[in-house]
Amino acid sequence: MDKYFPLILLALAAVLLFVLPARQRKRMQAQQQSMRDSLAPGTPVMTTSGMHATVVGKGEGTVDLELSPGVVVTFAQQAILEVRKPAGEFPASPAEPDLPGEDGADGRPSDGPR
C-alpha cells in the first residue's frame, strides 16, 4: 500500500488541477452564452473594452450598439462583457449627514473665526 500512495496523490492532484477547473470554465461559458441570448434592443451593456452602450439590433454573431444618440457601431457578441442596469434602477442615495464645520450656505466649511 505504501508504494501506491504517491501514485494516488498524483491522481488526486490531476483531478484537482484539470477536472475541477474545466467544469467551472464550462459553467462560465454557459452563463456567458445565456447572457448573449438574452440581449434585446434597449438593453444597456458594457463591452470588454469598457464601452457602455445600448443594444439596438442583433445579428447572427454580431450586435449593434448605440454609443450615443445616432452613433451605432457593430460588435461581435463575444465582446459583450455584461448587461448593465438602466440608470433609473439604481437606489436613491441617502441624504448626506451634516458634517461638523459645514456652516456655510454653499456646504463648504467655514474659514473659522476672524
C-alpha positions as CSV (number, residue, x, y, z in Angstrom):
1,M,0.0,0.0,0.0
2,D,2.9,2.4,0.8
3,K,4.3,2.1,-2.7
4,Y,0.9,3.2,-4.3
5,F,0.5,6.3,-2.1
6,P,2.5,8.7,-4.3
7,L,0.5,7.4,-7.3
8,I,-2.8,8.1,-5.5
9,L,-1.6,11.6,-4.6
10,L,-0.6,12.2,-8.2
11,A,-4.1,11.1,-9.5
12,L,-5.8,13.3,-6.9
13,A,-3.7,16.3,-7.9
14,A,-4.6,15.7,-11.6
15,V,-8.3,15.7,-10.7
16,L,-7.9,18.9,-8.8
17,L,-5.8,20.7,-11.4
18,F,-7.6,19.6,-14.6
19,V,-11.1,18.3,-14.0
20,L,-12.5,20.9,-11.5
21,P,-11.3,24.0,-13.4
22,A,-12.8,22.5,-16.6
23,R,-16.2,22.2,-15.0
24,Q,-16.0,25.8,-13.7
25,R,-14.9,27.0,-17.2
26,K,-17.8,25.2,-18.8
27,R,-20.3,26.7,-16.3
28,M,-18.9,30.2,-17.0
29,Q,-19.2,29.7,-20.8
30,A,-22.9,28.6,-20.3
31,Q,-23.6,31.8,-18.3
32,Q,-22.0,34.0,-21.0
33,Q,-24.0,32.3,-23.7
34,S,-27.3,32.7,-21.9
35,M,-26.4,36.4,-21.3
36,R,-25.8,36.8,-25.1
37,D,-29.0,35.0,-25.9
38,S,-30.9,37.4,-23.6
39,L,-29.7,40.6,-25.4
40,A,-32.6,42.6,-26.8
41,P,-32.9,46.1,-28.2
42,G,-32.8,48.6,-25.3
43,T,-30.6,46.5,-23.1
44,P,-27.7,48.6,-21.6
45,V,-24.4,46.7,-21.9
46,M,-20.7,47.1,-21.3
47,T,-18.1,45.7,-23.7
48,T,-14.8,44.0,-22.9
49,S,-13.1,47.3,-23.8
50,G,-15.1,49.2,-21.2
51,M,-17.6,51.0,-23.6
52,H,-21.1,51.5,-22.2
53,A,-23.8,51.3,-24.9
54,T,-27.3,50.2,-25.6
55,V,-28.3,47.3,-27.8
56,V,-30.2,48.5,-30.9
57,G,-30.0,45.3,-33.0
58,K,-28.7,41.8,-33.1
59,G,-27.3,39.8,-36.0
60,E,-26.1,36.2,-36.4
61,G,-22.8,36.7,-34.5
62,T,-22.9,40.4,-34.1
63,V,-24.7,43.1,-32.0
64,D,-25.4,46.7,-33.0
65,L,-24.7,49.1,-30.1
66,E,-25.6,52.7,-29.8
67,L,-22.8,54.6,-28.0
68,S,-24.5,57.9,-28.1
69,P,-27.6,59.2,-29.8
70,G,-27.2,58.5,-33.5
71,V,-23.9,56.7,-33.2
72,V,-24.3,53.0,-33.9
73,V,-21.4,50.5,-34.1
74,T,-21.3,46.8,-34.7
75,F,-19.5,44.5,-32.2
76,A,-19.0,40.7,-32.1
77,Q,-21.4,39.2,-29.5
78,Q,-18.3,37.8,-27.6
79,A,-17.3,41.4,-27.0
80,I,-20.2,42.0,-24.6
81,L,-18.9,41.6,-21.1
82,E,-22.0,42.2,-19.0
83,V,-25.5,43.6,-19.0
84,R,-25.8,46.8,-17.0
85,K,-28.7,48.1,-15.0
86,P,-30.6,51.0,-16.6
87,A,-29.9,54.4,-14.9
88,G,-33.4,54.5,-13.4
89,E,-33.0,51.3,-11.4
90,F,-30.3,52.5,-9.1
91,P,-31.4,53.1,-5.5
92,A,-31.7,56.7,-4.4
93,S,-28.7,57.8,-2.4
94,P,-29.4,58.6,1.2
95,A,-29.4,62.1,2.4
96,E,-26.0,63.4,3.3
97,P,-25.4,63.8,7.0
98,D,-24.5,67.2,8.4
99,L,-20.8,67.3,9.0
100,P,-19.2,69.4,11.7
101,G,-17.9,72.7,10.4
102,E,-20.3,72.9,7.4
103,D,-22.0,76.1,8.4
104,G,-21.6,77.9,5.1
105,A,-24.7,78.3,2.9
106,D,-22.9,76.6,0.0
107,G,-21.9,73.5,2.0
108,R,-18.3,74.4,2.3
109,P,-16.6,74.6,5.7
110,S,-16.3,78.0,7.2
111,D,-12.9,79.6,7.4
112,G,-13.1,79.8,11.2
113,P,-13.2,82.8,13.5
114,R,-12.0,86.1,12.1
